[in-house]
Amino acid sequence: MLILLPPSETKRPGGRGRPLDASRLALPGLRPEREAVIDALVALSDDEDAAARVLKLGATQRAEIAVNAHLRDAPTMPAVDRYTGVLFDALDAASLDAAARRWLGRHVLIHSAPLGPIGALDPIPAYRLGAGASMPGLAPLKRVWAGPVTAALAAAQPSFVLDLRSEAYAALGPVPAPVASAYVRVVTAGADGVARALNHFNKHAKGALVRRLAQERPRAASRAGFVRWAHGAGLRVEDDGDGEILLFA
């Protein structure tokens, strides 16, 4: 099973790892796109006003521009530790044991805007870039990433993909049609019994799910296998039969 996660806008600063080496990230075939986006983001940092406009930064956020300027020489840390926010706080990878972290490294990709999908333990620097940004001299990120990411996922030949990304990041790299997959939608059951999508608890539920998977490490190599594991783990999930799995929070 391969799990796709969205990134977070908020990130932990610093790090102790060597500077970014795009050739050592997961899905190495994406290196040309990674280099192109990094080059554009670093170049954009030379014009502070333009960078603030493109990245939609307020006056108190302009320090993020200097962070981008040092993408190639800044210290790194594992991606799953770099990201903070509701989903990654619920996942709390730092508190997992070594076996669970190794499982994350083998089974989880986090879909970054400048780097595409990266392994949970891939070392990355801090950065500021969202899925909807459009940088001078570079095509919109959807055009940069969608085709190459889909091709890279196909080449990886996962038995089953559990897609927990937001719709914005899923658009940056749709799962190839021949690959068995399910898009996870977090919902709640209303008084009328109708399942309704959740916003506030959406990210928390996804992070808690991945933490549980890393701890239990089930042999779920298919949609049916994942659903069976989830039911056995006491989670309420439903296969809607139309490409989505509903996770009740």
C-alpha positions, 0 to 999 in steps of 0.5 A, a space after each residue: 500500500 502506498 499512502 499519499 498525504 498533502 503537505 502543510 503550509 506551516 513547517 518546522 524551521 532549521 534542521 541538521 541534515 545536509 542540503 537538499 539533493 534532489 537526486 536522492 528523493 523518492 520518485 527520482 524520475 521527477 528530478 527535472 521538474 524539481 530542479 525547474 521549480 526550485 530554480 524558479 522559486 529561488 529566482 523569484 526570491 530576488 524580487 521581494 515585492 514580486 515574491 510577496 505578491 506571488 506567494 500571497 505573503 503579508 508584511 509579517 510573513 516576508 521572512 519566508 522569502 529568505 527561506 526560499 532563497 536558501 532552498 539549495 543550501 539550507 539544512 534539511 530534516 525528514 519531511 514528516 518532521 518538517 511539516 507541522 499543523 493539524 494533520 502532522 500533529 495528529 500523526 506525531 511522527 517524532 513519538 513513533 518507534 523506529 519500526 513505525 517510522 521505517 514503515 512511514 518511509 516505505 509507504 508514505 509520500 507527501 505531495 510537496 508543491 516545489 518537490 512533488 511527492 517525496 518520501 516521508 523520511 526524505 530530507 527537505 529544507 523549509 520552504 514556502 509555496 502552495 499548490 495554486 502559486 504561479 511563478 514567473 518563467 514557469 508554467 502553472 504547477 498543475 501543468 508542471 507536475 500532473 503528467 510527470 507525477 502520474 507517470 512516476 506513480 505508474 512506474 512505481 507500480 504500487 499494489 494499492 494507493 490510498 489518497 489522503 491528499 486535498 483536492 488541490 494537491 491531487 490535481 498536481 498528480 492524479 493516480 494513474 487509472 490502471 493503479 488500484 486506488 481510493 480517495 479518502 473523504 472524511 465525513 460525519 453522519 448527520 441526524 438524518 443518516 446522511 454522510 457530510 464532509 467535514 472541514 475542521 476534523 478532516 486533517 486530524 482524522 487523516 493524521 490519526 489514521 496514518 499514525 494507526 497504520 504505522 503502528 499496526 503495519 497491516 498487510 493491506 495491499 488492496 482496497 478491500 484489505 484496507 477496509 477489512 483492517 479498518 473495520 478490525 481496528 474499530 474504525 468506521 469506513 465505507 467503500 462508496 463503490 465509486 472510487 472513494 472511501 468514506 472515513 467517519 470521524 
